[in-house]
C-alpha cells in the first residue's frame, strides 16, 4: 500500500508535530509495510510545505524522523522532488531495510544504477510512457551490462524531461498523448480538459523525441494521430 501525501494534512497542519501525530496514528495500524510518498509541490502546489517546513532540509529531517520511529511498518519511501542530490542524501540516511523508490523523472538512470553505497528502486511515472525501453534497460542492468542500460535509457531522459517540464503538474497530458499516438487508447481526452494543458508545439516536440527514443510502436498510426491533434489545433 502507498500512503500518498495528503492535501488535507498540508492544509490543516500547523507544525511538524501534526505530521508526526497523523502518521503516528496511521502507521501502527497497517498490517504490512507501506510505501510513503513525498510528492513535491512542483507536482501539486497544494503540497507546499509538506512535513511542516518550506525549507527542504528541515522537511527532510522531519520525514526521516517519522520513518525512523516506524521503520518496521515502512517498506520504503518514494521521493518525487526532482532533486537527485537530495534523494541520494535521504537514501543514505534511511534505516536498514527501508527502501528508496525514485520518483525523479529527470535523473532516473543514475539513481537506479546507484553507487557504491546504494541505489533507488524504480516507481516512476515516466515508466508508463517508456515501458518497452525501461524493460529492456532493466534487463540489461540485471545482466550486468551497464553500458547497454545507459544507451537504451539516454534518449528517454530527454523525452522525460520534456514531458515533466514546468509546469510539471501537467505531465499527465504528455503521458496520455503518447498512449494515444501509440494506439493504447482511441481518443485524446482527459478529465477536466487537461488534454489542452500543453501546447501543440509542446506535443509536436514530444512526438519527435518519442520517435528518437524508439518509442513509436507503429509510426504510420502515430503520424496519422499526430495529424489529427494538429488539425484540432488549426495546423493543416
N, C-alpha and C positions, 0 to 999 in steps of 0.2 A: 504494500500500500504506500502511496505517495501522499505526504502531508503538504499540500500546496500552501504557499504564502497566502495569508488572509488579508483581503482588503478591509474587512470589518475590524480586524485587530489593529491594522495600521491606522485606521481612522479613530479608534477609541482609546488606544494605549496612550498613557501619559508618561511612561517611563520604561526603561529596560526591565524593571521588575514585573511589569504587566505581562511582558512576553514570557518571562520565566514562570510566572504563575499559570498562564494558559497552557504552555507546552508541558509544564509540570503536572497539570491536571489531566492532560490527554495521554501522554506517553506511558504512564504506568498502567493504563487500561488496555493497551494494544496486546493482542495475543501472539503476534510475531513481529520481528523487527521491521521498521518502516524506513522509507527514504524521505528525508526532509528536503523541501525545495526552497532555495533562496532565489527569488526572482527579482532582478534589478528593476529600477524604475524606468530604464530605457524600454523595457518590455511592457511595463504597466505603471504609468505615472502615479497611480493611487497607492503604490507600494513604496514610495519615497520614505526614507527614514525608518525602514524596517529594522527590527531589533532594538528600536528606541533611540537610534542615533543617525544623524545625517552623515557624520564622519565614518567612513568605511572601516577605519582602523578600530574605532570603538565598537562599531556594529559587529565586526569580526570577533572581537573578544567576547561579546555577549553570546553570540551564536555558538562559539566553541565552548563556552562555559556550560550552556544548556546541554550540548552534545556530551560533554564530559560527565555531567551529572546523571545522564540516562543512556550511557553508551550501550548497555546491554539491550536496550529497546530500539536501537537505531542501526539499520543496515548500512546507511550511508547518507550523504548529502549531495544534492545536485545544486551546483552553483552556476547561476546564469547572470553573470555580471559583465561579460565580455572583457575580462581583465585577467589575462593569463598569469601574470605575476602574482596577483592576489590568490588565484586558485591554487597555484603551487604552494604558496605560503600556508594556506588553510590545509591543504593536503598533507603537508609535513607536520602539522600540529594536531591532526586528528588522533583520537585514541586508537590503540591497537584494535583491529577488527572492524573499524568503521571505514567504509569505502568513500572515495571521491568519485562522483559522477559528473563529468564535464557537461556544462550547458553552454560552453563557449563556442559559438558558431563562427568565430573569426580565426581561432588558433588551434583547432581540434587535432590536427595531425601530430603536432609536437606534444600536446597534453596527453593524448592517448598513447603515443610511443613511450613517453615518460623519460626518466633519467635514472641515475644510479640509486636514487633514494626511493622512487616510486612512480606510479602512473595513475592516470584518470581513466575510469570506465566511461564508455560512451552512452549517453542518454540524450541525444541531440535532435532538435527539430529539423535540422538540415538533412539528417539521415533519411527522412521521409522523401525528400526530393532527389537524393543522390544514392538511393538504396543499391543499385547494381554496382556502382563504383565502391561504395562503402563495404559491401560484402566481399568483393574481390580484394580490396586493400587489406581488410582484417584477416582474410585467409592467408595473404602473403605475409603479414606480420606474424601470424601464428606459426607459419612455416620458417620464420627466421629471416625472411627476405625483406629487410627494411628498405632497401633501395626501390624495390618494386612497390612497396607500400607508399613511399613518398611520391613516386612517379604517378601512381593512379590518383592519389588524393590532391596533388598540387593544383591541377586545373579546377578542381571543385571548390577550392578555397576562394578563388576569385569570384566564382558564382555565388558562393555562400555570403561573402562579404557584401555583394551587391544586393542579394535578397534581404539581408538583415541590416542594410544601411539605414541611417537615421531618416525619418522617424522609425525606429526599429519595431515599434508595436504593430506596424503594418506588414510584417514579414509574411504573414499567412497569405496575403494576396499573391505573392510570388510562388509560394508552395502550391497553392490551388491552381494558379495559372499553369505551372509546369505539369501538374497532374492532368489538366485539361488538354494541353497540346500533345501529351503522350498517350491520350486515349483512355485514361483511367476513369474519366467521367465525361458525360456527354454535354456538359454545359460549363460556362464560366460565370457562375453566380454564387454570391456569398451572403450570409446573414448580414442584414444591415447595409447591404450595398457595398461591402468592402472590396468588391472587385474593382471599384473605382478609386481605391485609396492610393494606387500607384499610377503614374502617367503612362501614356502609350510609349513614350521614349524609354522609360524605365523597363517596361515589359519587352520592348524590342531588343534592348541590350541584354536582358535576361535570356532571351531566345538565342542570341549569338553565343553567349557564354555557356549555355547548356549544350549547344552544338559542339563547341570547342572541348568541352569536358566529356564528350561522347555519350550524352545522356538523352538524346532524342532516339527513342526506340524505333519509330517509323518516321523518317524525315519527311516523306511526302505528306503524311497525315499532319505532322507538326506544322509544316509550311502552310497547308490549307487552313488549319485552325488559326494560325498566326494572322493570315489574311483576313479572316472573319473578325478577329479582335481589332485589327487596324481599320477595317471598314466601319465598324461601330464608332471608332474614334475620328472618322472623317478622313482617313488616309486611303486613297484609292490604290 
